[in-house]
Amino acid sequence: MKNIFFSLALASGLIGTVAPQVSAKPKVQTARVVIDGSYKPESVTLKAGIPATLSFTLKSDSGCGNTVVIPALKKTLALKVGQTKTVSFTPKKNQTLAFQCPMQMLNGKVVAR
Ligand SMILES: [Cu+2]
């Protein structure tokens, strides 16, 4: 990645005018959803292009809400009370990812900007 940037920067004459930003690690953004009969919050906003970790914590027995389905990621998380499970992905710009119970009675979403 660094080499590619360097070559591009050289080719486009950027070197000398813009200092390359070489960060040690890519940033990771995190978001949490608590399931307590409903999703709290029901809508999560993430930044596009930055790796994200989204966690679901089951606070109380929420029936079929104990299972979270994220169709866009082909993920199904089965939770026990007190348990937290996470999914990791990199949201794309203007992407909306739904998360829901298997019967789609509980509905939440991740919006990437
Ligand atoms: Cu349901």
Backbone and ligand atoms as CSV (ligand in chain L), in Angstrom:
chain,resi,resn,atom,element,x,y,z
A,1,MET,N,N,0.836,-1.198,0.000
A,1,MET,CA,C,0.000,0.000,0.000
A,1,MET,C,C,0.868,1.245,0.000
A,2,LYS,N,N,1.862,1.269,0.844
A,2,LYS,CA,C,2.747,2.415,0.945
A,2,LYS,C,C,3.435,2.661,-0.392
A,3,ASN,N,N,3.890,1.540,-0.986
A,3,ASN,CA,C,4.602,1.651,-2.255
A,3,ASN,C,C,3.701,2.193,-3.342
A,4,ILE,N,N,2.471,1.728,-3.330
A,4,ILE,CA,C,1.532,2.194,-4.342
A,4,ILE,C,C,1.306,3.687,-4.190
A,5,PHE,N,N,1.109,4.100,-2.962
A,5,PHE,CA,C,0.888,5.527,-2.723
A,5,PHE,C,C,2.098,6.323,-3.194
A,6,PHE,N,N,3.258,5.803,-2.864
A,6,PHE,CA,C,4.484,6.501,-3.197
A,6,PHE,C,C,4.624,6.667,-4.702
A,7,SER,N,N,4.357,5.565,-5.421
A,7,SER,CA,C,4.463,5.615,-6.880
A,7,SER,C,C,3.457,6.589,-7.456
A,8,LEU,N,N,2.239,6.530,-6.947
A,8,LEU,CA,C,1.197,7.434,-7.428
A,8,LEU,C,C,1.584,8.871,-7.137
A,9,ALA,N,N,2.083,9.078,-5.928
A,9,ALA,CA,C,2.456,10.428,-5.520
A,9,ALA,C,C,3.570,10.954,-6.414
A,10,LEU,N,N,4.542,10.083,-6.714
A,10,LEU,CA,C,5.643,10.483,-7.584
A,10,LEU,C,C,5.115,10.823,-8.967
A,11,ALA,N,N,4.264,9.940,-9.483
A,11,ALA,CA,C,3.763,10.092,-10.835
A,11,ALA,C,C,2.937,11.362,-10.975
A,12,SER,N,N,2.235,11.713,-9.924
A,12,SER,CA,C,1.361,12.873,-10.039
A,12,SER,C,C,2.031,14.145,-9.516
A,13,GLY,N,N,3.276,14.014,-9.144
A,13,GLY,CA,C,4.008,15.194,-8.696
A,13,GLY,C,C,3.586,15.691,-7.336
A,14,LEU,N,N,3.000,14.822,-6.568
A,14,LEU,CA,C,2.514,15.235,-5.247
A,14,LEU,C,C,3.650,15.408,-4.245
A,15,ILE,N,N,4.687,14.612,-4.438
A,15,ILE,CA,C,5.786,14.643,-3.467
A,15,ILE,C,C,6.407,16.037,-3.471
A,16,GLY,N,N,6.599,16.536,-2.315
A,16,GLY,CA,C,7.171,17.870,-2.233
A,16,GLY,C,C,6.097,18.894,-1.952
A,17,THR,N,N,4.891,18.594,-2.342
A,17,THR,CA,C,3.831,19.549,-2.056
A,17,THR,C,C,2.917,19.031,-0.944
A,18,VAL,N,N,2.771,17.708,-0.881
A,18,VAL,CA,C,1.926,17.136,0.157
A,18,VAL,C,C,2.724,16.065,0.891
A,19,ALA,N,N,2.782,16.180,2.194
A,19,ALA,CA,C,3.473,15.157,2.972
A,19,ALA,C,C,2.591,13.917,3.029
A,20,PRO,N,N,3.148,12.788,2.638
A,20,PRO,CA,C,2.330,11.574,2.721
A,20,PRO,C,C,1.971,11.279,4.173
A,21,GLN,N,N,0.727,10.952,4.397
A,21,GLN,CA,C,0.311,10.623,5.754
A,21,GLN,C,C,0.433,9.129,5.942
A,22,VAL,N,N,1.467,8.727,6.621
A,22,VAL,CA,C,1.679,7.312,6.877
A,22,VAL,C,C,1.303,7.057,8.330
A,23,SER,N,N,0.113,6.528,8.498
A,23,SER,CA,C,-0.297,6.223,9.864
A,23,SER,C,C,0.111,4.791,10.183
A,24,ALA,N,N,0.456,4.566,11.409
A,24,ALA,CA,C,0.969,3.266,11.821
A,24,ALA,C,C,-0.086,2.179,11.627
A,25,LYS,N,N,-1.312,2.466,12.052
A,25,LYS,CA,C,-2.373,1.469,11.945
A,25,LYS,C,C,-3.581,2.116,11.306
A,26,PRO,N,N,-4.337,1.322,10.566
A,26,PRO,CA,C,-5.595,1.873,10.084
A,26,PRO,C,C,-6.532,2.082,11.268
A,27,LYS,N,N,-7.312,3.125,11.202
A,27,LYS,CA,C,-8.265,3.376,12.278
A,27,LYS,C,C,-9.371,2.335,12.235
A,28,VAL,N,N,-9.894,2.036,13.371
A,28,VAL,CA,C,-11.049,1.143,13.441
A,28,VAL,C,C,-12.125,1.885,14.219
A,29,GLN,N,N,-13.324,1.857,13.705
A,29,GLN,CA,C,-14.426,2.485,14.423
A,29,GLN,C,C,-15.297,1.396,15.038
A,30,THR,N,N,-15.857,1.710,16.155
A,30,THR,CA,C,-16.685,0.718,16.831
A,30,THR,C,C,-18.057,1.300,17.121
A,31,ALA,N,N,-19.036,0.444,17.093
A,31,ALA,CA,C,-20.394,0.845,17.451
A,31,ALA,C,C,-21.024,-0.298,18.232
A,32,ARG,N,N,-21.897,0.067,19.151
A,32,ARG,CA,C,-22.527,-0.940,19.999
A,32,ARG,C,C,-24.041,-0.840,19.908
A,33,VAL,N,N,-24.669,-1.994,19.873
A,33,VAL,CA,C,-26.126,-2.038,19.944
A,33,VAL,C,C,-26.488,-2.958,21.105
A,34,VAL,N,N,-27.365,-2.485,21.965
A,34,VAL,CA,C,-27.865,-3.299,23.068
A,34,VAL,C,C,-29.264,-3.782,22.700
A,35,ILE,N,N,-29.504,-5.059,22.923
A,35,ILE,CA,C,-30.829,-5.611,22.655
A,35,ILE,C,C,-31.523,-5.825,23.992
A,36,ASP,N,N,-32.619,-5.099,24.167
A,36,ASP,CA,C,-33.329,-5.121,25.447
A,36,ASP,C,C,-34.820,-5.018,25.102
A,37,GLY,N,N,-35.314,-6.029,24.419
A,37,GLY,CA,C,-36.686,-5.969,23.907
A,37,GLY,C,C,-36.767,-5.222,22.595
A,38,SER,N,N,-35.828,-4.315,22.374
A,38,SER,CA,C,-35.696,-3.600,21.107
A,38,SER,C,C,-34.220,-3.254,20.944
A,39,TYR,N,N,-33.889,-2.734,19.782
A,39,TYR,CA,C,-32.491,-2.342,19.548
A,39,TYR,C,C,-32.251,-0.946,20.092
A,40,LYS,N,N,-31.184,-0.814,20.838
A,40,LYS,CA,C,-30.802,0.500,21.364
A,40,LYS,C,C,-29.354,0.773,21.004
A,41,PRO,N,N,-29.076,1.633,20.063
A,41,PRO,CA,C,-30.044,2.371,19.235
A,41,PRO,C,C,-30.516,1.521,18.052
A,42,GLU,N,N,-31.547,2.014,17.386
A,42,GLU,CA,C,-32.056,1.301,16.212
A,42,GLU,C,C,-31.299,1.697,14.953
A,43,SER,N,N,-30.615,2.822,15.034
A,43,SER,CA,C,-29.856,3.283,13.878
A,43,SER,C,C,-28.444,3.654,14.307
A,44,VAL,N,N,-27.483,3.132,13.580
A,44,VAL,CA,C,-26.076,3.377,13.880
A,44,VAL,C,C,-25.458,4.028,12.652
A,45,THR,N,N,-24.700,5.083,12.868
A,45,THR,CA,C,-24.035,5.733,11.743
A,45,THR,C,C,-22.528,5.461,11.815
A,46,LEU,N,N,-21.982,5.024,10.695
A,46,LEU,CA,C,-20.549,4.757,10.617
A,46,LEU,C,C,-19.951,5.558,9.473
A,47,LYS,N,N,-18.635,5.711,9.525
A,47,LYS,CA,C,-17.946,6.385,8.429
A,47,LYS,C,C,-17.589,5.362,7.365
A,48,ALA,N,N,-17.840,5.716,6.123
A,48,ALA,CA,C,-17.528,4.818,5.017
A,48,ALA,C,C,-16.018,4.678,4.866
A,49,GLY,N,N,-15.588,3.497,4.463
A,49,GLY,CA,C,-14.190,3.276,4.134
A,49,GLY,C,C,-13.278,3.000,5.302
A,50,ILE,N,N,-13.817,3.019,6.499
A,50,ILE,CA,C,-13.003,2.754,7.686
A,50,ILE,C,C,-13.489,1.445,8.318
A,51,PRO,N,N,-12.576,0.508,8.557
A,51,PRO,CA,C,-12.987,-0.760,9.146
A,51,PRO,C,C,-13.810,-0.545,10.411
A,52,ALA,N,N,-14.869,-1.305,10.524
A,52,ALA,CA,C,-15.784,-1.120,11.649
A,52,ALA,C,C,-16.010,-2.432,12.380
A,53,THR,N,N,-16.162,-2.307,13.668
A,53,THR,CA,C,-16.578,-3.441,14.495
A,53,THR,C,C,-17.906,-3.062,15.126
A,54,LEU,N,N,-18.904,-3.858,14.845
A,54,LEU,CA,C,-20.251,-3.611,15.369
A,54,LEU,C,C,-20.566,-4.723,16.357
A,55,SER,N,N,-20.902,-4.322,17.582
A,55,SER,CA,C,-21.184,-5.347,18.587
A,55,SER,C,C,-22.642,-5.318,18.999
A,56,PHE,N,N,-23.149,-6.490,19.294
A,56,PHE,CA,C,-24.516,-6.645,19.786
A,56,PHE,C,C,-24.442,-7.299,21.156
A,57,THR,N,N,-25.065,-6.679,22.124
A,57,THR,CA,C,-25.110,-7.232,23.477
A,57,THR,C,C,-26.565,-7.500,23.830
A,58,LEU,N,N,-26.845,-8.723,24.246
A,58,LEU,CA,C,-28.209,-9.067,24.650
A,58,LEU,C,C,-28.356,-8.796,26.140
A,59,LYS,N,N,-29.135,-7.768,26.462
A,59,LYS,CA,C,-29.276,-7.361,27.861
A,59,LYS,C,C,-30.364,-8.162,28.566
A,60,SER,N,N,-31.459,-8.437,27.857
A,60,SER,CA,C,-32.531,-9.216,28.465
A,60,SER,C,C,-33.122,-10.145,27.413
A,61,ASP,N,N,-33.749,-11.217,27.889
A,61,ASP,CA,C,-34.358,-12.162,26.954
A,61,ASP,C,C,-35.350,-11.410,26.072
A,62,SER,N,N,-35.101,-11.407,24.789
A,62,SER,CA,C,-35.930,-10.636,23.862
A,62,SER,C,C,-36.582,-11.543,22.836
A,63,GLY,N,N,-36.830,-12.779,23.229
A,63,GLY,CA,C,-37.498,-13.720,22.337
A,63,GLY,C,C,-36.690,-13.952,21.081
A,64,CYS,N,N,-37.365,-13.811,19.944
A,64,CYS,CA,C,-36.641,-14.041,18.689
A,64,CYS,C,C,-35.577,-12.961,18.476
A,65,GLY,N,N,-35.705,-11.853,19.238
A,65,GLY,CA,C,-34.682,-10.803,19.176
A,65,GLY,C,C,-33.332,-11.248,19.711
A,66,ASN,N,N,-33.303,-12.429,20.318
A,66,ASN,CA,C,-32.021,-12.957,20.800
A,66,ASN,C,C,-31.110,-13.349,19.638
A,67,THR,N,N,-31.718,-13.432,18.470
A,67,THR,CA,C,-30.933,-13.739,17.265
A,67,THR,C,C,-30.936,-12.520,16.353
A,68,VAL,N,N,-29.738,-12.111,15.942
A,68,VAL,CA,C,-29.605,-10.952,15.060
A,68,VAL,C,C,-29.159,-11.438,13.687
A,69,VAL,N,N,-29.904,-11.040,12.674
A,69,VAL,CA,C,-29.551,-11.405,11.302
A,69,VAL,C,C,-29.106,-10.134,10.575
A,70,ILE,N,N,-27.967,-10.225,9.906
A,70,ILE,CA,C,-27.474,-9.100,9.096
A,70,ILE,C,C,-27.329,-9.627,7.673
A,71,PRO,N,N,-28.410,-9.525,6.887
A,71,PRO,CA,C,-28.414,-10.164,5.561
A,71,PRO,C,C,-27.259,-9.726,4.663
A,72,ALA,N,N,-26.918,-8.440,4.679
A,72,ALA,CA,C,-25.887,-7.944,3.765
A,72,ALA,C,C,-24.527,-8.566,4.061
A,73,LEU,N,N,-24.331,-8.986,5.298
A,73,LEU,CA,C,-23.049,-9.604,5.669
A,73,LEU,C,C,-23.175,-11.124,5.749
A,74,LYS,N,N,-24.383,-11.617,5.464
A,74,LYS,CA,C,-24.654,-13.055,5.573
A,74,LYS,C,C,-24.270,-13.572,6.958
A,75,LYS,N,N,-24.636,-12.794,7.988
A,75,LYS,CA,C,-24.293,-13.158,9.363
A,75,LYS,C,C,-25.551,-13.362,10.191
A,76,THR,N,N,-25.505,-14.357,11.035
A,76,THR,CA,C,-26.549,-14.591,12.020
A,76,THR,C,C,-25.867,-14.784,13.369
A,77,LEU,N,N,-26.252,-13.965,14.330
A,77,LEU,CA,C,-25.653,-14.029,15.656
A,77,LEU,C,C,-26.701,-14.521,16.645
A,78,ALA,N,N,-26.451,-15.634,17.257
A,78,ALA,CA,C,-27.354,-16.149,18.290
A,78,ALA,C,C,-26.747,-15.808,19.646
A,79,LEU,N,N,-27.508,-15.047,20.439
A,79,LEU,CA,C,-26.968,-14.515,21.689
A,79,LEU,C,C,-27.682,-15.089,22.903
A,80,LYS,N,N,-26.918,-15.232,23.960
A,80,LYS,CA,C,-27.505,-15.541,25.260
A,80,LYS,C,C,-27.487,-14.251,26.076
A,81,VAL,N,N,-28.362,-14.187,27.059
A,81,VAL,CA,C,-28.431,-12.969,27.883
A,81,VAL,C,C,-27.057,-12.693,28.497
A,82,GLY,N,N,-26.625,-11.466,28.358
A,82,GLY,CA,C,-25.332,-11.062,28.901
A,82,GLY,C,C,-24.190,-11.232,27.919
A,83,GLN,N,N,-24.498,-11.848,26.788
A,83,GLN,CA,C,-23.443,-12.132,25.818
A,83,GLN,C,C,-23.319,-11.011,24.787
A,84,THR,N,N,-22.100,-10.829,24.300
A,84,THR,CA,C,-21.839,-9.856,23.240
A,84,THR,C,C,-21.174,-10.572,22.075
A,85,LYS,N,N,-21.640,-10.302,20.877
A,85,LYS,CA,C,-20.968,-10.819,19.685
A,85,LYS,C,C,-20.736,-9.654,18.730
A,86,THR,N,N,-19.684,-9.786,17.944
A,86,THR,CA,C,-19.335,-8.680,17.056
A,86,THR,C,C,-19.224,-9.143,15.609
A,87,VAL,N,N,-19.423,-8.210,14.727
A,87,VAL,CA,C,-19.133,-8.433,13.313
A,87,VAL,C,C,-18.195,-7.313,12.873
A,88,SER,N,N,-17.307,-7.665,11.968
A,88,SER,CA,C,-16.365,-6.679,11.454
A,88,SER,C,C,-16.544,-6.556,9.950
A,89,PHE,N,N,-16.549,-5.339,9.494
A,89,PHE,CA,C,-16.700,-5.095,8.060
A,89,PHE,C,C,-16.274,-3.660,7.790
A,90,THR,N,N,-16.095,-3.352,6.519
A,90,THR,CA,C,-15.775,-1.971,6.140
A,90,THR,C,C,-16.959,-1.418,5.369
A,91,PRO,N,N,-17.675,-0.480,5.981
A,91,PRO,CA,C,-18.857,0.051,5.297
A,91,PRO,C,C,-18.497,0.848,4.051
A,92,LYS,N,N,-19.352,0.725,3.058
A,92,LYS,CA,C,-19.154,1.494,1.829
A,92,LYS,C,C,-19.995,2.763,1.884
A,93,LYS,N,N,-19.590,3.721,1.087
A,93,LYS,CA,C,-20.262,5.011,1.115
A,93,LYS,C,C,-21.755,4.869,0.797
A,94,ASN,N,N,-22.555,5.529,1.611
A,94,ASN,CA,C,-24.020,5.547,1.452
A,94,ASN,C,C,-24.668,4.163,1.547
A,95,GLN,N,N,-23.933,3.234,2.125
A,95,GLN,CA,C,-24.485,1.889,2.294
A,95,GLN,C,C,-25.399,1.870,3.518
A,96,THR,N,N,-26.490,1.174,3.394
A,96,THR,CA,C,-27.357,0.930,4.539
A,96,THR,C,C,-27.445,-0.567,4.749
A,97,LEU,N,N,-27.080,-1.008,5.937
A,97,LEU,CA,C,-27.155,-2.427,6.258
A,97,LEU,C,C,-28.243,-2.624,7.297
A,98,ALA,N,N,-29.165,-3.491,6.975
A,98,ALA,CA,C,-30.221,-3.780,7.941
A,98,ALA,C,C,-29.747,-4.852,8.909
A,99,PHE,N,N,-30.193,-4.751,10.152
A,99,PHE,CA,C,-30.075,-5.893,11.059
A,99,PHE,C,C,-31.447,-6.099,11.683
A,100,GLN,N,N,-31.785,-7.361,11.919
A,100,GLN,CA,C,-33.165,-7.668,12.285
A,100,GLN,C,C,-33.238,-9.012,13.000
A,101,CYS,N,N,-34.356,-9.247,13.635
A,101,CYS,CA,C,-34.598,-10.572,14.188
A,101,CYS,C,C,-35.017,-11.475,13.024
A,102,PRO,N,N,-34.977,-12.780,13.215
A,102,PRO,CA,C,-35.272,-13.682,12.085
A,102,PRO,C,C,-36.654,-13.466,11.482
A,103,MET,N,N,-37.591,-12.918,12.286
A,103,MET,CA,C,-38.949,-12.711,11.771
A,103,MET,C,C,-39.160,-11.273,11.331
A,104,GLN,N,N,-38.127,-10.477,11.404
A,104,GLN,CA,C,-38.154,-9.064,11.014
A,104,GLN,C,C,-39.172,-8.256,11.810
A,105,MET,N,N,-39.317,-8.618,13.082
A,105,MET,CA,C,-40.172,-7.810,13.957
A,105,MET,C,C,-39.351,-6.679,14.555
A,106,LEU,N,N,-38.097,-6.977,14.836
A,106,LEU,CA,C,-37.175,-5.932,15.283
A,106,LEU,C,C,-36.337,-5.535,14.072
A,107,ASN,N,N,-36.243,-4.239,13.869
A,107,ASN,CA,C,-35.494,-3.761,12.718
A,107,ASN,C,C,-34.558,-2.634,13.110
A,108,GLY,N,N,-33.311,-2.773,12.684
A,108,GLY,CA,C,-32.337,-1.721,12.925
A,108,GLY,C,C,-31.510,-1.562,11.667
A,109,LYS,N,N,-30.672,-0.539,11.654
A,109,LYS,CA,C,-29.856,-0.339,10.463
A,109,LYS,C,C,-28.547,0.355,10.809
A,110,VAL,N,N,-27.590,0.083,9.946
A,110,VAL,CA,C,-26.319,0.780,9.970
A,110,VAL,C,C,-26.273,1.648,8.726
A,111,VAL,N,N,-26.004,2.916,8.911
A,111,VAL,CA,C,-25.900,3.823,7.770
A,111,VAL,C,C,-24.456,4.310,7.687
A,112,ALA,N,N,-23.872,4.157,6.519
A,112,ALA,CA,C,-22.491,4.600,6.326
A,112,ALA,C,C,-22.465,5.891,5.512
A,113,ARG,N,N,-21.711,6.881,6.001
A,113,ARG,CA,C,-21.605,8.167,5.300
A,113,ARG,C,C,-20.174,8.460,4.946
L,1,CU,CU,CU,-38.826,-11.465,15.689
